């Protein structure tokens, strides 16, 4: 399921209108967003999604954040240190400014009624539609193993995540639109077949910046090229110091020819609210050492308050798990209510 260019233009126009509606009437919207807890959150998460969540909640939108632990195994064999990753994510959310007393932060595996929605939802999509999803196609092309049923149905899992709480606003980048379109199709088909239960969630397109890892590749824990939000100032400095640059003392922004130099410029620019070309001109012939100092100072200054708040929250060993348990309680209440409505609509109440 792909998004034609003319459809994307219409989605962009609708998203702009939606942004104005959200600002004017935030109480009408419930956002469902989140991530898979596969490792520690890093700069890509902060500038790509977390900052937008804080902004939307500040407007008054009802914020729901899922830590999709079941979905960790869509493309890997084990859950790894999933509990530790959940705890660290919660600490970063709170430190970044998400009001955890109002937001509902919960884990996928702890909400059985949410996952039970998968059964009726799977009846509403065809195998061909699932195979056409870009994420599924990319995973099949990149993987050296058979496509699992969990990966094939990944978009349907996401539909259940969004619809169980009647989420009607989903911040997404262009690449995630096909997933949201599956959710919209499932909501529409369920309502047409069984009776209106679900809203059709709308896409709030976000201008997510391209944030490479420090070596210019995709930011990833497995590449050891990501600055985690939980790193100390010294750990950040050490990681940046090890970043490969090149022998040209003239600093220029050229992601293809100079990936390491360019990634450091992007990192610094995001934290300084500047742009890469301006910083490159400022550094001139300063060389890699000056660039690394600029990037280190920019990151450490920008995240100093975040790290201080995080350390304070982490001093309470019950904070993160207590918050998740409360979020799970709220999520289960809503999920059971929604599942009751689904059963009633389908005529399976006994």
N, C-alpha and C positions, 0 to 999 in steps of 0.2 A: 504494500500500500504506500504509494509515493504521493508527494504533493506537487502538482504542476505549478509552473511559475505564475500563471494567472491566478490560481487559487491562493498561492502564497501572498501575492499582492493584495488580494481581498482579505486574507487573514491579517496582514499587517495593518490595513486600514481599520479593520474591526478591532484589532488590539489597541490602536491609538484611541478609538472611541471608548473602549473598555477602560483604559487607564483613567480617562476623565470621569467615567462613572464610578470607578473605585474611589477616586479622590473625593467625589461629591457624596457618595453613599457607601462608605466602607462596611457598614453593618449588614449590607445585603450579600456579602461575599464570604465564603469559606474557602481558604486555600489549603490544598493538600500538596505537600512537597516532601522531599526526603532523599535518602541515599542508602546504598548498601554499605554496611559497616565492614569493609574489607581491610581497613587499615586506619591510621591516624589521618585526620583531616589536615589539609594543607592549603597553601595560598590559593590554589585553583578553586577549592571549595569556597573559600572566603569571598574572593572577588567574583566568582562565578554564580554563587547562589545565596550564601549566608547573608551577605550584605543586603540583598534584595528582600529576603525574609524579614529582616529587621525593619526595613523601610515600610513594607506592607503592614506589618503589625503596628508600627508607629502611627499609621493612618487610621487604624481601628479595625482592620480585617481580622477575622477569626482564623488563627494559624494552627494547622495540624501538620506535624512533622513525623514521618514514618522512618524508622530505622529497620530496613527490610532485611532482617537477618536470614529468613528463609531463602531470599533471592541471592544470597552470597554463593550458594552452590549451583547457580545457573550455569556458570562457566568454570567451576573448579571442583575439586574432589572433596574438600573438607571445609568446615566452617572456620578453621583456624582459631585465632584468639578473639572470637566474636564478642564475648562478654566484655573484655577489656576495651575493644574498639567502641562498643556502645557507650561505656562509661566515659571514654575520652571524648566522644562526639558530644555528649550532653554537656560536659564541662566547657567545650569550645562554643557550643550554642549559647550557653548562659554568659560566658565571658565576652562574646561578641555583641551582646545586647539584646538577645531574644528574652522577652519577659516570660520566664518559665512558670510563673504563677497563672498566666493566662493562656499560653500556648499548650497544646496537647502533644506531648512527645511520647511515642509508644513504639513497641517492637512488633514486627509482623507475626512472629510465632506465638505471641501471647494473646492473639485475638482470633479464636477458632471460628466465630461466625463470619468474620471477614473472609477467611479462606474457604468457607463453605459456599460462598457466592461463586466460586470458580465453576462449580458443576452446572448451574443454569447458564452462566455466561459462556461456557465452552460450547453450549448447544446453539449459540447465536452467531458463531463465526465458522467459516469453512477452513479446511486445511490449506487450501490455496491462498486464502487471505493471510493466513499466518506466515506462510512461506514467502509471501511478497514483502513482508515487513523488512525494511532496510537493516535493522539491527540483527534480525535473525539471519538474513542473507549474509551479512558481513561476518557473523560468528561462524556460520557454516563454511564460508570461504577460508577463514583464517585458521580454523581448528583442524587438527590432525586426527580428531576422533569423531565418532558419530554424533549427530545432532541429538541432544537429549530432549525428552518430552518437556522437561522443565524450561529449557531454553526456547523451544518452539512456542510454548504457551506463555512466555514472559510478558508479552503485551496484554494478555488477558489477566495475569496477576496484577499488573499495574492498573487495569480497569477496576478490579476489585478494590485495590487500595484507594482509588479516588472516589468510587461510587458508594462504598460502604458508609461513609460519613456524609454523603450528599455534597461532596466537594464540587463547587461550581466555578472555580478559578484555579488555573494551573500555570504557574510561571514556567515557560519553556524557551529553549533556543530553537532555531529552525530545524536542527537535526532531530529533535524530539517530537516534532509535530506528528509524524506517522503514528507514534505510540498513542498520543492523545486522540487522534482520529479513530483508532480502534475503540477507545473508551466511548467516544461519542456515538459510534456505530452500535456498540453493545447497548448503550442506554436507549437509543432510539428504537432498536429492534425489540428490546424487552418491553418498553412502553407500548409499542404497537401490538405485540403478541399477547401480553398478559394484563396490561393496564398500567397507567402512569404511576411510576414509583420514583424514577431517577431523573435528576436534572441532566441536561447536556452540558458538560463542563466546557468552559471557554478558555482559549489560550491567551495568556498575557505574554507576548513576546518580549524577551529580555535581551538587551544588547550585551551578551556575555563576551567579555574580552577574550582573545586568544592568549592563553597563558601557558607558554611552554615550560618544560622542566629546565633546570639550570644548564643542561647540555644541549638544549634546543629540541630534544625529542619530546614526546608526550610526557606530561608530568605524571610520574608513577613511582610508588613505593618500591616496586621491583627494580627500577632503574637507579634507585638511590639518588634521584635528581630533584626531589621535592622538599621544600621547606615546610615542615609540619608546623601547625599553629602552636603545638605544645613544646617546640624546641626552645631552649634557652638562648640568650644572646650569644654566648660562647659557642654553642653548637651550631647556630646559624653562621657565625663568622667562619668556623672551621669548614663547614660544607661549602660555602661560597669560595673560600680560599682554594679548595680542591677542584673547583670548576675549571675545565680546560678552556683556554682562550686561544690566542695565536701570537705570533711574533711581531705583528704589525702594531706599532705604537699608536697609530692614528685610529681613533675610535669611530667606527661607522656602524650604521644599522643595516645589516644585510643578512636576514635569517637563513638564506640558502647558502651563501658563501662563508658566513661567519656565525654559525649557530650559537656557540657559547657566548660570544660577545653580545650578540643580539638578544639572547635570553636574559642576560644580566641587565641589559638596558630596559627590557620590558618589565622585569621585576622591579627595578628602581622606579621606573615611570609610574607604575601602578601605585606604589606606596607614596610617591611624591606628588601625585596628581598632575603629572607632566606628560610629555610624549618622548619617544625614543630619539627622534631627530634633534630635539632641543638639548637633551642630555648629552648626546654624542658631540654636538657642536661645543658644548660647555667643556667637555673633557678634552677635546682636541687631540693633542699628541701625548696625553697623560699615560697612555698604555694600560695594560691589564690590571696593574696594581691599583691605579687610581679608580678604575671602573669597579673593581671588587670592593674597594673601600666605600665608594658611593653606594653600591647595592647593599652592602652590609649595614651601613648607617641608616639607609632608608628603611629597610625591613625592621631593624631593631627599634628605631624610633617609632615607626608606625604601630608596631605590635607591643610596645612596652606596657601600655595600660591593659591590653588584652591578657598578657602574660601575668601581670600582677593580679588581676581579677581571677584568672584561672587558678593560680596558686592558692589564693584565699579560699576558693570554692573546693578545691581538691583536698584541703586540710580537713574537711568534714567527710569522713569515709561513707556516710550514709546519704549524702546529698544527691548524687547522680542516680543511684539505684532507687532511692525513694521517689525521685521525680518520675522515673520511668514507670515505676509501679502505679503511681497515681495516674499517669497518662494511659497506662494499660487499662486501668479501671474505667476511666472515661470512655476509652475506645470500645471496650467491651459492652458498655451500656448502649452506645450508639449502634454498634454492629448487631447486637441482639434485636434492637428495635427495627433496624432495617431488614434483617433476615425474617422477622415476623411479618413485615409488610410484603416481602417477596413471597413467602409461603402463602399468605392470604391471596395475593394476586394470582398465584399459580394454582390455587385450590388444593393446597397440600397441608391444610390445618386439620388435625384429627383430635 
